Amino acid sequence: MLEARRQRLERRAEPSPRPAPRPAARATGYEPPPRPPRPAPEAPQPPAIAPPPRRAEPEEPRILKSGIVGGMAYTLYSDGSIQADLPNGVVRFASLQELREHVAQSQGDN
């Protein structure tokens, strides 16, 4: 029994014979084109950080109405403001009430 085991160990220690190399394949007259090299895998891109949402810039108010009242030209805008052509120049007011107060004050000064 020991002898059989020793023989197995000796066989394992011996290098195994290498298989004979295969002969190269013979040319058949048609050789497929060589394969293009594979591109290197791209590194994963970190998730893009979305830019903060753009704040909607306030739109320029649209002209709703314009005309002449009491010899004074005016333009009324969609945001409620009003532009008036007064004797001291063109002035824009936040509201019609502001214009009325300005006109009343100007008439009181005269």
Helices and strands as residue ranges (DSSP letters): H 2-13, E 63-69, E 72-77, E 82-86, E 89-93, H 96-109
